[in-house]
Amino acid sequence: MYIGIDLGGTNIAGGLVSEDGRILLKDSVPTLKERPAGEIVRDMAELSGKLIAGYGAEPEEIEGIGIGCPGIVDHTSGRVIHLTNIKMDEFDLAGEFRKTLDLPVYVENDANCAALGEYVANGGGADSFMLITLGTGVGCGIVLGGRLFRGFNGAASEAGHMTLVYGGEQCNCGKKGCWEAYASVTALIRQTKAAMEAHPESMMNADAAERGKVSGRTAFECARAGDKAAAEVVDSYAKYVADGIVSLENIFQPEIISVGGGISREGEYLLKPIMEYISKNRFNKYVSKTRIVTASLHNDAGIIGAAMAAR
Amino acid sequence: MYIGIDLGGTNIAGGLVSEDGRILLKDSVPTLKERPAGEIVRDMAELSGKLIAGYGAEPEEIEGIGIGCPGIVDHTSGRVIHLTNIKMDEFDLAGEFRKTLDLPVYVENDANCAALGEYVANGGGADSFMLITLGTGVGCGIVLGGRLFRGFNGAASEAGHMTLVYGGEQCNCGKKGCWEAYASVTALIRQTKAAMEAHPESMMNADAAERGKVSGRTAFECARAGDKAAAEVVDSYAKYVADGIVSLENIFQPEIISVGGGISREGEYLLKPIMEYISKNRFNKYVSKTRIVTASLHNDAGIIGAAMAAR
C-alpha cells in the first residue's frame, strides 16, 4: 500500500492507494496556504496517519508516501525548489514530513503525478503518454517508456507555456501568447465574457446573471441550449485547445494524449470539435496516429499518481 | 569504420566515418531525384564502394552503413515509408541497397541523423539534446539519454510544425501559422522581400539587384552595413526563431539546444538577439537553464550522424 498526497492551493487531498492504483480510502484538510510551511507539512503527515489508522492498517504496511506539489521540486532529494502559490521555497519537504511520520517520502510535481495516475489508469502499457489538464492554467505531464519525463533539470513539460499566438495575450509567465492564455478555463471565461459583451442578446448573459457568475460551463451550457454566440465561443475555444494538441502531437507523436481538467467532463461536446480540427491539421498522414482521449480519474489523478510515483 | 550517407533532393553525400565520428573521406553524386528509386539506391551503394576502395579499406572493415532520408522511415526494418521530395514510398531501401553492396544497412530520418551527429560532436554526454535546423524548412532532431527520440510511430520531432502564430501564414503541411512558416530561411526571404517593398530606399533593394536574387543573407549583410529596414528584418526574424526555441525549452528542458542550418553561420549576429529574447521570455527562472549553442558540423552533420546511427 502507498499513500498519495495532492497538495493544492485550497486543500491537501490524501489517499491510501493499492499497489495497482486504486484508492482504498481518502480524506482532505484545508491547506490554509498563508501558514508557515512546517505547519502545512505537519498536517500532511497527520492526514497520512489518519488514513492509515482509518483503514486499520499499520505504518509498516505503507511502502511509500508520494507528495505532488504545484511547482518545481527536486525529486531526487525530496526538496521543494519553488511552489507557485504556497510559501515553501528551498524547503526540505521530505525531511520535514518524516519528523512527524517516519516513512519513505517521495516528492514530485503535481502535473507529473496526475500524468502518471492517468497513465496507470489507462492500462499503463502505452509507449508514450501525455496528460493535458485544462484548468486555472494548462498543465502537462509526460510519460515516456513508462517513466516520467522531466528534462535535465526536473522542470520540463510546461506545454501550457508554448506559444499559440505570437505576441498575443499576456501570460502570467511573462511571455505573450502562451497556449495557457487561450486554452485554460481562465481564458475560456475571458472569452465568454467578451462574447457576452458583444452579444447582449445571448442567453449567456441571462445564465450568468441567474447564477451570479460566469464559469467555464456558461458557454457550453448555453451552446447546448441553442445559443449561437455561445456555440461560437465553444467552437473557438475547442480550436485553441486542438491547435496546441496538434503542436504537441507533431513534436512527440505520443501513443496517447489524454485531456483532463474539469472542462473535460463536457466529453464528446468538447472532444468532437477538437478531433475534427486535429484530423484536418495534424502533420502525420502516413503512420499510426496518436490517440486522443479524455482523462478518467478527474480529481483523483493527483492522489493516485503521487502514490504511483512513490511506487 | 562506418559509412554515413545523407540522401538529399539534390545530392547523395557519403562519407567514411571513424568510430568516434570523424570523416575520413567523403564524396557525393547527384541524386537526379526524378529517377526510379532502384537507380538512386544503386548509386548510393556504388558511392559507398568507391569510398571504401578510395580509402584503401576492405568491405569487411565496415561495421555498418547508415542512410539518412528526408522523410518517414521504419528504422527497425530499413524500409522507407514516405519521402518528401523523392519517389521512394513504401520501399525496402536496406534490402535494395544490399543487392549491390551486402553490408549491414541502417535507415534513419535525416533530421534525426543530423541531431545525432551534432550530439556526438558536442561531446555526446548531454542528458538531452535538440538540434533545430533553419533551412528551406525548420528541421528538428531530439536525443534523450543518448538515444534518438522518435515517438511511438517513428514520426516525432516535427517541431517546425508547432504553431507560432495561430491562424497565421499557410504552411506546406496544411496547417496555418507553423514555426517553419516564420523561422525557415524560406520565410526569412519572404520577410526580406516584404521589407524591400515597404522600404524602397533600403540597401536591400540595391543588394538584391546586384546579386540577381534575394537570399537568406540579404537582410543580415545589409543590417551589418547599417541599413535600418534590414536590421528590423533581422530583429523580427530572430524573435520568431527565439520564440519557438522558448516553447521547446519550456516543454523539454533539454540540456542543450543547438541551432544549425546555413543561417547559423551568421553566428553571434543571430545568436545574440535570440539569447536576449530567450533570457527574457523563458519559463524556467529557478533551476539550471538550457544551453543554446550554434551547430558545428554544418553540412557534415548528416553524414556523421547517419554513420553514428548505424553504430
Interface residues (C-beta under 8 A of the other chain):
Chain A: I72 I81 H82 A126 D127 S128 C140 L144 F149 R150 G151 F152 N153 G154 A155 A156 S157 E158 A159 H161 M162 T163 L164 V165 Y166 G168 C173 G174 K175 Y182 Y240 D243 G244 V246 S247 L248 N250 I251 F252 Q253 P254 E255 K280 N281 F283 N284 Y286 V287 S288 K289 T290
Chain B: I72 I81 H82 A126 D127 S128 C140 L144 F149 R150 G151 F152 N153 G154 A155 A156 S157 E158 A159 H161 M162 T163 L164 V165 Y166 G168 C173 G174 K175 Y182 Y240 D243 G244 V246 S247 L248 N250 I251 F252 Q253 P254 E255 K280 N281 F283 N284 Y286 V287 S288 K289 T290
